[in-house]
């Protein structure tokens, strides 16, 4: 069921219901901390819908990598800016 730009699914259309352990809105890629990118408000972190997408919620998404490997400090003898 395609949506127009800016539209969101209703709770009934997506099977919005209490989560019973495991997947929930709070651990879904579409969750923004206070709502959902694809389901109409209100959205609670302890609920679930048929469109659950495992991943980090958008409000807590990790920043883009800087290109510097983690744990690589400054080379020996290098001076900071």
PDB file of N, CA, C and O in Angstrom:
ATOM      1  N   UNK A   1       0.826  -1.168   0.000  1.00  0.00           N
ATOM      2  CA  UNK A   1       0.000   0.000   0.000  1.00  0.00           C
ATOM      3  C   UNK A   1       0.879   1.242   0.000  1.00  0.00           C
ATOM      4  O   UNK A   1       1.304   1.689   1.065  1.00  0.00           O
ATOM      5  N   UNK A   2       1.156   1.802  -1.152  1.00  0.00           N
ATOM      6  CA  UNK A   2       2.025   2.971  -1.260  1.00  0.00           C
ATOM      7  C   UNK A   2       1.392   4.211  -0.621  1.00  0.00           C
ATOM      8  O   UNK A   2       0.171   4.362  -0.591  1.00  0.00           O
ATOM      9  N   UNK A   3       2.241   5.078  -0.121  1.00  0.00           N
ATOM     10  CA  UNK A   3       1.792   6.324   0.497  1.00  0.00           C
ATOM     11  C   UNK A   3       2.285   7.503  -0.317  1.00  0.00           C
ATOM     12  O   UNK A   3       3.290   7.413  -1.022  1.00  0.00           O
ATOM     13  N   UNK A   4       1.570   8.604  -0.211  1.00  0.00           N
ATOM     14  CA  UNK A   4       2.012   9.863  -0.807  1.00  0.00           C
ATOM     15  C   UNK A   4       3.151  10.409   0.063  1.00  0.00           C
ATOM     16  O   UNK A   4       3.275  10.038   1.230  1.00  0.00           O
ATOM     17  N   UNK A   5       3.964  11.274  -0.496  1.00  0.00           N
ATOM     18  CA  UNK A   5       5.049  11.891   0.266  1.00  0.00           C
ATOM     19  C   UNK A   5       4.488  12.579   1.511  1.00  0.00           C
ATOM     20  O   UNK A   5       3.503  13.313   1.435  1.00  0.00           O
ATOM     21  N   UNK A   6       5.115  12.336   2.636  1.00  0.00           N
ATOM     22  CA  UNK A   6       4.693  12.961   3.882  1.00  0.00           C
ATOM     23  C   UNK A   6       3.606  12.213   4.630  1.00  0.00           C
ATOM     24  O   UNK A   6       3.347  12.516   5.795  1.00  0.00           O
ATOM     25  N   UNK A   7       2.961  11.243   3.992  1.00  0.00           N
ATOM     26  CA  UNK A   7       1.921  10.473   4.664  1.00  0.00           C
ATOM     27  C   UNK A   7       2.558   9.379   5.520  1.00  0.00           C
ATOM     28  O   UNK A   7       3.694   8.967   5.287  1.00  0.00           O
ATOM     29  N   UNK A   8       1.806   8.923   6.507  1.00  0.00           N
ATOM     30  CA  UNK A   8       2.248   7.835   7.371  1.00  0.00           C
ATOM     31  C   UNK A   8       1.131   6.808   7.478  1.00  0.00           C
ATOM     32  O   UNK A   8      -0.039   7.131   7.274  1.00  0.00           O
ATOM     33  N   UNK A   9       1.494   5.569   7.800  1.00  0.00           N
ATOM     34  CA  UNK A   9       0.515   4.504   7.995  1.00  0.00           C
ATOM     35  C   UNK A   9      -0.249   4.738   9.301  1.00  0.00           C
ATOM     36  O   UNK A   9       0.312   5.248  10.271  1.00  0.00           O
ATOM     37  N   UNK A  10      -1.524   4.364   9.318  1.00  0.00           N
ATOM     38  CA  UNK A  10      -2.306   4.434  10.556  1.00  0.00           C
ATOM     39  C   UNK A  10      -1.917   3.248  11.440  1.00  0.00           C
ATOM     40  O   UNK A  10      -1.317   2.281  10.971  1.00  0.00           O
ATOM     41  N   UNK A  11      -2.266   3.338  12.710  1.00  0.00           N
ATOM     42  CA  UNK A  11      -1.988   2.233  13.633  1.00  0.00           C
ATOM     43  C   UNK A  11      -2.682   0.956  13.162  1.00  0.00           C
ATOM     44  O   UNK A  11      -2.088  -0.121  13.211  1.00  0.00           O
ATOM     45  N   UNK A  12      -3.914   1.061  12.714  1.00  0.00           N
ATOM     46  CA  UNK A  12      -4.653  -0.118  12.252  1.00  0.00           C
ATOM     47  C   UNK A  12      -4.013  -0.739  11.017  1.00  0.00           C
ATOM     48  O   UNK A  12      -3.929  -1.962  10.916  1.00  0.00           O
ATOM     49  N   UNK A  13      -3.561   0.086  10.081  1.00  0.00           N
ATOM     50  CA  UNK A  13      -2.999  -0.423   8.827  1.00  0.00           C
ATOM     51  C   UNK A  13      -1.684  -1.178   9.025  1.00  0.00           C
ATOM     52  O   UNK A  13      -1.334  -2.038   8.218  1.00  0.00           O
ATOM     53  N   UNK A  14      -0.958  -0.859  10.094  1.00  0.00           N
ATOM     54  CA  UNK A  14       0.346  -1.507  10.291  1.00  0.00           C
ATOM     55  C   UNK A  14       0.363  -2.501  11.441  1.00  0.00           C
ATOM     56  O   UNK A  14       1.425  -3.026  11.777  1.00  0.00           O
ATOM     57  N   UNK A  15      -0.770  -2.771  12.045  1.00  0.00           N
ATOM     58  CA  UNK A  15      -0.813  -3.748  13.133  1.00  0.00           C
ATOM     59  C   UNK A  15      -0.105  -3.272  14.394  1.00  0.00           C
ATOM     60  O   UNK A  15       0.519  -4.078  15.084  1.00  0.00           O
ATOM     61  N   UNK A  16      -0.187  -1.993  14.708  1.00  0.00           N
ATOM     62  CA  UNK A  16       0.438  -1.422  15.905  1.00  0.00           C
ATOM     63  C   UNK A  16      -0.137  -2.088  17.146  1.00  0.00           C
ATOM     64  O   UNK A  16      -1.353  -2.108  17.340  1.00  0.00           O
ATOM     65  N   UNK A  17       0.741  -2.634  17.988  1.00  0.00           N
ATOM     66  CA  UNK A  17       0.306  -3.430  19.135  1.00  0.00           C
ATOM     67  C   UNK A  17       1.401  -3.460  20.204  1.00  0.00           C
ATOM     68  O   UNK A  17       2.540  -3.086  19.927  1.00  0.00           O
ATOM     69  N   UNK A  18       1.068  -3.902  21.426  1.00  0.00           N
ATOM     70  CA  UNK A  18       2.101  -4.032  22.459  1.00  0.00           C
ATOM     71  C   UNK A  18       3.153  -5.065  22.032  1.00  0.00           C
ATOM     72  O   UNK A  18       2.816  -6.131  21.516  1.00  0.00           O
ATOM     73  N   UNK A  19       4.414  -4.737  22.252  1.00  0.00           N
ATOM     74  CA  UNK A  19       5.496  -5.691  21.994  1.00  0.00           C
ATOM     75  C   UNK A  19       5.530  -6.666  23.163  1.00  0.00           C
ATOM     76  O   UNK A  19       5.309  -6.281  24.311  1.00  0.00           O
ATOM     77  N   UNK A  20       5.801  -7.900  22.868  1.00  0.00           N
ATOM     78  CA  UNK A  20       5.850  -8.919  23.929  1.00  0.00           C
ATOM     79  C   UNK A  20       7.261  -9.462  24.042  1.00  0.00           C
ATOM     80  O   UNK A  20       7.481 -10.667  23.918  1.00  0.00           O
ATOM     81  N   UNK A  21       8.222  -8.570  24.278  1.00  0.00           N
ATOM     82  CA  UNK A  21       9.624  -8.958  24.355  1.00  0.00           C
ATOM     83  C   UNK A  21      10.239  -8.972  22.966  1.00  0.00           C
ATOM     84  O   UNK A  21       9.531  -9.132  21.972  1.00  0.00           O
ATOM     85  N   UNK A  22      11.526  -8.810  22.895  1.00  0.00           N
ATOM     86  CA  UNK A  22      12.212  -8.821  21.603  1.00  0.00           C
ATOM     87  C   UNK A  22      11.981  -7.550  20.818  1.00  0.00           C
ATOM     88  O   UNK A  22      12.129  -6.456  21.363  1.00  0.00           O
ATOM     89  N   UNK A  23      11.619  -7.665  19.537  1.00  0.00           N
ATOM     90  CA  UNK A  23      11.453  -6.474  18.699  1.00  0.00           C
ATOM     91  C   UNK A  23      10.408  -5.509  19.275  1.00  0.00           C
ATOM     92  O   UNK A  23       9.372  -5.923  19.795  1.00  0.00           O
ATOM     93  N   UNK A  24      10.712  -4.225  19.165  1.00  0.00           N
ATOM     94  CA  UNK A  24       9.801  -3.180  19.625  1.00  0.00           C
ATOM     95  C   UNK A  24      10.166  -1.883  18.900  1.00  0.00           C
ATOM     96  O   UNK A  24      11.233  -1.790  18.293  1.00  0.00           O
ATOM     97  N   UNK A  25       9.295  -0.899  18.962  1.00  0.00           N
ATOM     98  CA  UNK A  25       9.575   0.385  18.318  1.00  0.00           C
ATOM     99  C   UNK A  25      10.898   0.980  18.814  1.00  0.00           C
ATOM    100  O   UNK A  25      11.624   1.602  18.039  1.00  0.00           O
ATOM    101  N   UNK A  26      11.207   0.794  20.079  1.00  0.00           N
ATOM    102  CA  UNK A  26      12.424   1.352  20.652  1.00  0.00           C
ATOM    103  C   UNK A  26      13.707   0.811  20.057  1.00  0.00           C
ATOM    104  O   UNK A  26      14.758   1.435  20.208  1.00  0.00           O
ATOM    105  N   UNK A  27      13.656  -0.336  19.382  1.00  0.00           N
ATOM    106  CA  UNK A  27      14.858  -0.862  18.731  1.00  0.00           C
ATOM    107  C   UNK A  27      14.640  -1.025  17.225  1.00  0.00           C
ATOM    108  O   UNK A  27      15.157  -1.950  16.600  1.00  0.00           O
ATOM    109  N   UNK A  28      13.866  -0.105  16.668  1.00  0.00           N
ATOM    110  CA  UNK A  28      13.554  -0.108  15.230  1.00  0.00           C
ATOM    111  C   UNK A  28      14.252   1.053  14.535  1.00  0.00           C
ATOM    112  O   UNK A  28      14.371   2.141  15.098  1.00  0.00           O
ATOM    113  N   UNK A  29      14.703   0.823  13.337  1.00  0.00           N
ATOM    114  CA  UNK A  29      15.387   1.840  12.533  1.00  0.00           C
ATOM    115  C   UNK A  29      14.487   3.056  12.263  1.00  0.00           C
ATOM    116  O   UNK A  29      14.992   4.172  12.142  1.00  0.00           O
ATOM    117  N   UNK A  30      13.188   2.863  12.168  1.00  0.00           N
ATOM    118  CA  UNK A  30      12.262   3.956  11.849  1.00  0.00           C
ATOM    119  C   UNK A  30      11.921   4.834  13.048  1.00  0.00           C
ATOM    120  O   UNK A  30      11.380   5.926  12.873  1.00  0.00           O
ATOM    121  N   UNK A  31      12.225   4.381  14.254  1.00  0.00           N
ATOM    122  CA  UNK A  31      11.889   5.116  15.475  1.00  0.00           C
ATOM    123  C   UNK A  31      12.804   6.321  15.625  1.00  0.00           C
ATOM    124  O   UNK A  31      14.013   6.207  15.426  1.00  0.00           O
ATOM    125  N   UNK A  32      12.243   7.471  15.972  1.00  0.00           N
ATOM    126  CA  UNK A  32      13.034   8.695  16.104  1.00  0.00           C
ATOM    127  C   UNK A  32      13.119   9.182  17.538  1.00  0.00           C
ATOM    128  O   UNK A  32      13.488  10.333  17.769  1.00  0.00           O
ATOM    129  N   UNK A  33      12.796   8.356  18.491  1.00  0.00           N
ATOM    130  CA  UNK A  33      12.850   8.747  19.896  1.00  0.00           C
ATOM    131  C   UNK A  33      11.539   9.300  20.408  1.00  0.00           C
ATOM    132  O   UNK A  33      11.204   9.102  21.576  1.00  0.00           O
ATOM    133  N   UNK A  34      10.798   9.980  19.573  1.00  0.00           N
ATOM    134  CA  UNK A  34       9.515  10.515  19.980  1.00  0.00           C
ATOM    135  C   UNK A  34       8.430  10.174  18.987  1.00  0.00           C
ATOM    136  O   UNK A  34       7.284  10.595  19.148  1.00  0.00           O
ATOM    137  N   UNK A  35       8.769   9.430  17.977  1.00  0.00           N
ATOM    138  CA  UNK A  35       7.799   9.083  16.952  1.00  0.00           C
ATOM    139  C   UNK A  35       8.402   8.123  15.948  1.00  0.00           C
ATOM    140  O   UNK A  35       9.462   7.540  16.177  1.00  0.00           O
ATOM    141  N   UNK A  36       7.713   7.971  14.840  1.00  0.00           N
ATOM    142  CA  UNK A  36       8.130   7.038  13.809  1.00  0.00           C
ATOM    143  C   UNK A  36       8.141   7.754  12.460  1.00  0.00           C
ATOM    144  O   UNK A  36       7.326   8.642  12.211  1.00  0.00           O
ATOM    145  N   UNK A  37       9.062   7.362  11.606  1.00  0.00           N
ATOM    146  CA  UNK A  37       9.154   7.959  10.282  1.00  0.00           C
ATOM    147  C   UNK A  37       8.036   7.498   9.358  1.00  0.00           C
ATOM    148  O   UNK A  37       7.718   8.190   8.392  1.00  0.00           O
ATOM    149  N   UNK A  38       7.425   6.331   9.635  1.00  0.00           N
ATOM    150  CA  UNK A  38       6.442   5.773   8.699  1.00  0.00           C
ATOM    151  C   UNK A  38       5.072   5.483   9.302  1.00  0.00           C
ATOM    152  O   UNK A  38       4.140   5.173   8.560  1.00  0.00           O
ATOM    153  N   UNK A  39       4.917   5.574  10.633  1.00  0.00           N
ATOM    154  CA  UNK A  39       3.631   5.304  11.290  1.00  0.00           C
ATOM    155  C   UNK A  39       3.209   6.552  12.054  1.00  0.00           C
ATOM    156  O   UNK A  39       4.031   7.208  12.693  1.00  0.00           O
ATOM    157  N   UNK A  40       1.919   6.873  11.980  1.00  0.00           N
ATOM    158  CA  UNK A  40       1.410   8.088  12.626  1.00  0.00           C
ATOM    159  C   UNK A  40       1.613   8.060  14.138  1.00  0.00           C
ATOM    160  O   UNK A  40       1.649   6.996  14.756  1.00  0.00           O
ATOM    161  N   UNK A  41       1.745   9.244  14.714  1.00  0.00           N
ATOM    162  CA  UNK A  41       1.873   9.400  16.162  1.00  0.00           C
ATOM    163  C   UNK A  41       0.534   9.144  16.827  1.00  0.00           C
ATOM    164  O   UNK A  41      -0.499   9.258  16.167  1.00  0.00           O
ATOM    165  N   UNK A  42       0.510   8.808  18.091  1.00  0.00           N
ATOM    166  CA  UNK A  42       1.641   8.651  18.986  1.00  0.00           C
ATOM    167  C   UNK A  42       2.290   7.265  18.841  1.00  0.00           C
ATOM    168  O   UNK A  42       1.627   6.287  18.494  1.00  0.00           O
ATOM    169  N   UNK A  43       3.586   7.207  19.112  1.00  0.00           N
ATOM    170  CA  UNK A  43       4.344   5.963  19.062  1.00  0.00           C
ATOM    171  C   UNK A  43       5.064   5.803  20.394  1.00  0.00           C
ATOM    172  O   UNK A  43       5.677   6.749  20.890  1.00  0.00           O
ATOM    173  N   UNK A  44       4.993   4.624  20.965  1.00  0.00           N
ATOM    174  CA  UNK A  44       5.685   4.330  22.223  1.00  0.00           C
ATOM    175  C   UNK A  44       6.791   3.309  21.967  1.00  0.00           C
ATOM    176  O   UNK A  44       6.632   2.407  21.143  1.00  0.00           O
ATOM    177  N   UNK A  45       7.903   3.452  22.669  1.00  0.00           N
ATOM    178  CA  UNK A  45       9.064   2.580  22.477  1.00  0.00           C
ATOM    179  C   UNK A  45       8.762   1.116  22.780  1.00  0.00           C
ATOM    180  O   UNK A  45       9.435   0.231  22.252  1.00  0.00           O
ATOM    181  N   UNK A  46       7.762   0.844  23.620  1.00  0.00           N
ATOM    182  CA  UNK A  46       7.460  -0.547  23.997  1.00  0.00           C
ATOM    183  C   UNK A  46       6.336  -1.164  23.162  1.00  0.00           C
ATOM    184  O   UNK A  46       5.747  -2.171  23.555  1.00  0.00           O
ATOM    185  N   UNK A  47       6.040  -0.557  22.009  1.00  0.00           N
ATOM    186  CA  UNK A  47       5.040  -1.095  21.094  1.00  0.00           C
ATOM    187  C   UNK A  47       5.744  -1.710  19.886  1.00  0.00           C
ATOM    188  O   UNK A  47       6.972  -1.672  19.797  1.00  0.00           O
ATOM    189  N   UNK A  48       4.967  -2.280  18.951  1.00  0.00           N
ATOM    190  CA  UNK A  48       5.513  -2.953  17.777  1.00  0.00           C
ATOM    191  C   UNK A  48       4.522  -2.843  16.637  1.00  0.00           C
ATOM    192  O   UNK A  48       3.316  -2.759  16.871  1.00  0.00           O
ATOM    193  N   UNK A  49       5.020  -2.842  15.383  1.00  0.00           N
ATOM    194  CA  UNK A  49       4.122  -2.894  14.232  1.00  0.00           C
ATOM    195  C   UNK A  49       4.662  -3.887  13.205  1.00  0.00           C
ATOM    196  O   UNK A  49       5.755  -4.427  13.370  1.00  0.00           O
ATOM    197  N   UNK A  50       3.897  -4.121  12.158  1.00  0.00           N
ATOM    198  CA  UNK A  50       4.275  -5.097  11.135  1.00  0.00           C
ATOM    199  C   UNK A  50       5.468  -4.652  10.290  1.00  0.00           C
ATOM    200  O   UNK A  50       6.030  -5.457   9.548  1.00  0.00           O
ATOM    201  N   UNK A  51       5.857  -3.389  10.391  1.00  0.00           N
ATOM    202  CA  UNK A  51       6.959  -2.858   9.587  1.00  0.00           C
ATOM    203  C   UNK A  51       8.255  -2.699  10.377  1.00  0.00           C
ATOM    204  O   UNK A  51       9.134  -1.941   9.969  1.00  0.00           O
ATOM    205  N   UNK A  52       8.385  -3.403  11.505  1.00  0.00           N
ATOM    206  CA  UNK A  52       9.592  -3.292  12.338  1.00  0.00           C
ATOM    207  C   UNK A  52      10.836  -3.570  11.500  1.00  0.00           C
ATOM    208  O   UNK A  52      10.900  -4.568  10.783  1.00  0.00           O
ATOM    209  N   UNK A  53      11.816  -2.687  11.595  1.00  0.00           N
ATOM    210  CA  UNK A  53      13.093  -2.832  10.890  1.00  0.00           C
ATOM    211  C   UNK A  53      14.208  -2.809  11.930  1.00  0.00           C
ATOM    212  O   UNK A  53      14.538  -1.742  12.448  1.00  0.00           O
ATOM    213  N   UNK A  54      14.794  -3.959  12.246  1.00  0.00           N
ATOM    214  CA  UNK A  54      15.838  -3.998  13.274  1.00  0.00           C
ATOM    215  C   UNK A  54      16.966  -3.013  12.975  1.00  0.00           C
ATOM    216  O   UNK A  54      17.376  -2.845  11.827  1.00  0.00           O
ATOM    217  N   UNK A  55      17.443  -2.385  14.004  1.00  0.00           N
ATOM    218  CA  UNK A  55      18.551  -1.450  13.846  1.00  0.00           C
ATOM    219  C   UNK A  55      18.504  -0.368  14.896  1.00  0.00           C
ATOM    220  O   UNK A  55      17.623  -0.355  15.755  1.00  0.00           O
ATOM    221  N   UNK A  56      19.465   0.546  14.820  1.00  0.00           N
ATOM    222  CA  UNK A  56      19.500   1.659  15.756  1.00  0.00           C
ATOM    223  C   UNK A  56      18.414   2.655  15.405  1.00  0.00           C
ATOM    224  O   UNK A  56      18.233   2.988  14.234  1.00  0.00           O
ATOM    225  N   UNK A  57      17.682   3.139  16.415  1.00  0.00           N
ATOM    226  CA  UNK A  57      16.717   4.204  16.150  1.00  0.00           C
ATOM    227  C   UNK A  57      17.422   5.416  15.563  1.00  0.00           C
ATOM    228  O   UNK A  57      18.589   5.658  15.869  1.00  0.00           O
ATOM    229  N   UNK A  58      16.739   6.174  14.733  1.00  0.00           N
ATOM    230  CA  UNK A  58      17.344   7.325  14.073  1.00  0.00           C
ATOM    231  C   UNK A  58      17.855   8.368  15.057  1.00  0.00           C
ATOM    232  O   UNK A  58      18.878   9.000  14.792  1.00  0.00           O
ATOM    233  N   UNK A  59      17.190   8.564  16.161  1.00  0.00           N
ATOM    234  CA  UNK A  59      17.631   9.567  17.127  1.00  0.00           C
ATOM    235  C   UNK A  59      18.950   9.176  17.778  1.00  0.00           C
ATOM    236  O   UNK A  59      19.660  10.030  18.308  1.00  0.00           O
ATOM    237  N   UNK A  60      19.279   7.893  17.742  1.00  0.00           N
ATOM    238  CA  UNK A  60      20.493   7.408  18.381  1.00  0.00           C
ATOM    239  C   UNK A  60      21.465   6.821  17.371  1.00  0.00           C
ATOM    240  O   UNK A  60      22.418   6.143  17.756  1.00  0.00           O
ATOM    241  N   UNK A  61      21.244   7.066  16.105  1.00  0.00           N
ATOM    242  CA  UNK A  61      22.103   6.482  15.074  1.00  0.00           C
ATOM    243  C   UNK A  61      23.539   6.951  15.248  1.00  0.00           C
ATOM    244  O   UNK A  61      23.788   8.102  15.605  1.00  0.00           O
ATOM    245  N   UNK A  62      24.470   6.058  14.995  1.00  0.00           N
ATOM    246  CA  UNK A  62      25.886   6.380  15.101  1.00  0.00           C
ATOM    247  C   UNK A  62      26.275   7.375  14.009  1.00  0.00           C
ATOM    248  O   UNK A  62      25.739   7.317  12.902  1.00  0.00           O
ATOM    249  N   UNK A  63      27.183   8.269  14.302  1.00  0.00           N
ATOM    250  CA  UNK A  63      27.626   9.217  13.282  1.00  0.00           C
ATOM    251  C   UNK A  63      28.383   8.510  12.168  1.00  0.00           C
ATOM    252  O   UNK A  63      28.882   7.399  12.343  1.00  0.00           O
ATOM    253  N   UNK A  64      28.458   9.167  11.029  1.00  0.00           N
ATOM    254  CA  UNK A  64      29.210   8.616   9.905  1.00  0.00           C
ATOM    255  C   UNK A  64      30.677   8.479  10.310  1.00  0.00           C
ATOM    256  O   UNK A  64      31.202   9.341  11.015  1.00  0.00           O
ATOM    257  N   UNK A  65      31.338   7.420   9.878  1.00  0.00           N
ATOM    258  CA  UNK A  65      32.752   7.250  10.235  1.00  0.00           C
ATOM    259  C   UNK A  65      33.606   8.366   9.618  1.00  0.00           C
ATOM    260  O   UNK A  65      33.300   8.879   8.542  1.00  0.00           O
ATOM    261  N   UNK A  66      34.661   8.721  10.310  1.00  0.00           N
ATOM    262  CA  UNK A  66      35.517   9.816   9.863  1.00  0.00           C
ATOM    263  C   UNK A  66      36.558   9.361   8.854  1.00  0.00           C
ATOM    264  O   UNK A  66      37.219  10.196   8.235  1.00  0.00           O
ATOM    265  N   UNK A  67      36.716   8.070   8.676  1.00  0.00           N
ATOM    266  CA  UNK A  67      37.740   7.562   7.776  1.00  0.00           C
ATOM    267  C   UNK A  67      39.020   7.216   8.507  1.00  0.00           C
ATOM    268  O   UNK A  67      39.935   6.645   7.916  1.00  0.00           O
ATOM    269  N   UNK A  68      39.099   7.555   9.793  1.00  0.00           N
ATOM    270  CA  UNK A  68      40.271   7.217  10.585  1.00  0.00           C
ATOM    271  C   UNK A  68      39.947   5.957  11.374  1.00  0.00           C
ATOM    272  O   UNK A  68      38.976   5.941  12.130  1.00  0.00           O
ATOM    273  N   UNK A  69      40.743   4.898  11.215  1.00  0.00           N
ATOM    274  CA  UNK A  69      40.463   3.666  11.959  1.00  0.00           C
ATOM    275  C   UNK A  69      40.464   3.918  13.458  1.00  0.00           C
ATOM    276  O   UNK A  69      41.296   4.666  13.972  1.00  0.00           O
ATOM    277  N   UNK A  70      39.534   3.294  14.149  1.00  0.00           N
ATOM    278  CA  UNK A  70      39.441   3.429  15.598  1.00  0.00           C
ATOM    279  C   UNK A  70      40.711   2.857  16.223  1.00  0.00           C
ATOM    280  O   UNK A  70      41.207   1.812  15.803  1.00  0.00           O
ATOM    281  N   UNK A  71      41.219   3.548  17.217  1.00  0.00           N
ATOM    282  CA  UNK A  71      42.408   3.080  17.912  1.00  0.00           C
ATOM    283  C   UNK A  71      43.707   3.544  17.267  1.00  0.00           C
ATOM    284  O   UNK A  71      44.786   3.241  17.774  1.00  0.00           O
ATOM    285  N   UNK A  72      43.623   4.263  16.174  1.00  0.00           N
ATOM    286  CA  UNK A  72      44.832   4.762  15.518  1.00  0.00           C
ATOM    287  C   UNK A  72      45.110   6.146  16.078  1.00  0.00           C
ATOM    288  O   UNK A  72      44.449   7.111  15.696  1.00  0.00           O
ATOM    289  N   UNK A  73      46.057   6.253  16.956  1.00  0.00           N
ATOM    290  CA  UNK A  73      46.417   7.538  17.522  1.00  0.00           C
ATOM    291  C   UNK A  73      47.332   8.294  16.577  1.00  0.00           C
ATOM    292  O   UNK A  73      47.486   7.926  15.412  1.00  0.00           O
ATOM    293  N   UNK A  74      47.927   9.338  17.082  1.00  0.00           N
ATOM    294  CA  UNK A  74      48.857  10.119  16.264  1.00  0.00           C
ATOM    295  C   UNK A  74      50.137   9.318  16.095  1.00  0.00           C
ATOM    296  O   UNK A  74      50.559   8.606  17.006  1.00  0.00           O
ATOM    297  N   UNK A  75      50.749   9.438  14.932  1.00  0.00           N
ATOM    298  CA  UNK A  75      52.011   8.735  14.716  1.00  0.00           C
ATOM    299  C   UNK A  75      53.080   9.233  15.692  1.00  0.00           C
ATOM    300  O   UNK A  75      53.051  10.384  16.128  1.00  0.00           O
ATOM    301  N   UNK A  76      54.005   8.364  16.020  1.00  0.00           N
ATOM    302  CA  UNK A  76      55.089   8.730  16.946  1.00  0.00           C
ATOM    303  C   UNK A  76      55.832   9.955  16.385  1.00  0.00           C
ATOM    304  O   UNK A  76      56.227   9.972  15.219  1.00  0.00           O
ATOM    305  N   UNK A  77      56.011  10.954  17.216  1.00  0.00           N
ATOM    306  CA  UNK A  77      56.724  12.147  16.822  1.00  0.00           C
ATOM    307  C   UNK A  77      55.852  13.217  16.177  1.00  0.00           C
ATOM    308  O   UNK A  77      56.319  14.334  15.953  1.00  0.00           O
ATOM    309  N   UNK A  78      54.623  12.905  15.880  1.00  0.00           N
ATOM    310  CA  UNK A  78      53.740  13.899  15.253  1.00  0.00           C
ATOM    311  C   UNK A  78      53.301  14.907  16.287  1.00  0.00           C
ATOM    312  O   UNK A  78      53.186  14.591  17.471  1.00  0.00           O
ATOM    313  N   UNK A  79      53.060  16.107  15.839  1.00  0.00           N
ATOM    314  CA  UNK A  79      52.611  17.168  16.752  1.00  0.00           C
ATOM    315  C   UNK A  79      51.184  17.551  16.394  1.00  0.00           C
ATOM    316  O   UNK A  79      50.846  17.665  15.215  1.00  0.00           O
ATOM    317  N   UNK A  80      50.332  17.754  17.417  1.00  0.00           N
ATOM    318  CA  UNK A  80      48.971  18.191  17.132  1.00  0.00           C
ATOM    319  C   UNK A  80      48.982  19.584  16.509  1.00  0.00           C
ATOM    320  O   UNK A  80      49.992  20.284  16.578  1.00  0.00           O
ATOM    321  N   UNK A  81      47.922  19.969  15.933  1.00  0.00           N
ATOM    322  CA  UNK A  81      47.811  21.246  15.218  1.00  0.00           C
ATOM    323  C   UNK A  81      48.383  22.340  15.993  1.00  0.00           C
ATOM    324  O   UNK A  81      48.376  23.485  15.543  1.00  0.00           O
TER     325      UNK A  81
END
